[in-house]
Amino acid sequence: MRLNELKLGGSAIIDHVEDHTAGDPVAERLRALGFVPGEPIRIVAVGPIGADPIAVGIGFTRFALRRAEAARVLLRDAA
């Protein structure tokens, strides 16, 4: 599952961030911000028009991502 498919209030574990090209700057930035394998993540809010952007929580930090950016983050079930 991808982060942009997770529903409001949903939780999961980050599996990895997908690179679109070698040295992908968006993927590198997401990893630098803490989108790393094994981190729990949850959807805390969505934008009013088209549910864009998505507000996600990792630990005590919140980030707003466009749906296209969130689609790069692959998840596994929180078990």
C-alpha positions in Angstrom: 0.0 0.0 0.0 1.1 3.6 -0.6 0.8 6.4 1.8 -1.6 8.3 -0.5 -4.0 5.3 -0.2 -4.1 5.3 3.6 -7.4 6.6 5.0 -7.8 9.5 7.5 -6.9 8.2 10.9 -5.2 5.2 9.4 -1.8 3.9 10.7 0.9 1.8 9.1 4.6 1.2 9.1 6.9 2.7 6.5 8.5 0.0 4.3 10.6 2.2 2.0 10.6 5.4 -0.1 10.5 4.8 -3.8 13.1 6.6 -6.0 11.8 7.7 -9.5 15.4 8.3 -10.7 18.9 7.8 -9.5 19.6 10.4 -6.8 15.9 11.4 -6.7 15.9 14.7 -4.7 12.3 14.3 -3.5 12.9 10.7 -2.2 16.1 11.8 -0.5 14.4 14.7 1.2 11.6 12.4 2.5 14.2 10.1 4.0 16.0 13.0 5.5 12.8 14.2 7.1 12.3 10.8 8.8 10.4 8.7 6.3 12.5 5.7 6.9 11.8 1.9 7.1 10.2 0.8 10.3 8.8 4.1 11.4 5.1 4.2 12.3 3.1 6.8 10.4 -0.6 7.9 10.5 -2.8 10.3 8.6 -3.9 13.1 10.9 -5.7 15.4 8.4 -6.5 15.9 4.7 -7.1 19.0 2.7 -10.6 20.2 1.9 -10.4 20.0 -1.9 -9.5 16.6 -3.3 -8.0 15.6 0.1 -4.8 17.3 -1.0 -2.5 17.9 0.9 -2.2 15.0 3.4 -1.0 15.8 6.9 0.9 12.8 8.3 2.4 12.2 11.8 5.6 10.5 12.4 6.3 10.4 16.2 5.6 13.9 17.5 6.2 15.6 14.1 3.7 16.4 11.5 4.3 16.9 7.8 2.0 18.1 4.9 2.6 16.2 1.7 1.1 16.4 -1.7 -0.6 13.2 -2.9 2.1 12.7 -5.5 4.8 12.9 -2.8 2.9 10.6 -0.5 2.6 8.0 -3.4 6.4 7.5 -3.1 6.1 6.1 0.4 5.3 2.4 0.5 3.8 1.0 3.7 3.2 -2.3 5.5 0.5 -3.1 8.0 1.0 -1.9 11.6 1.2 -5.2 13.4 
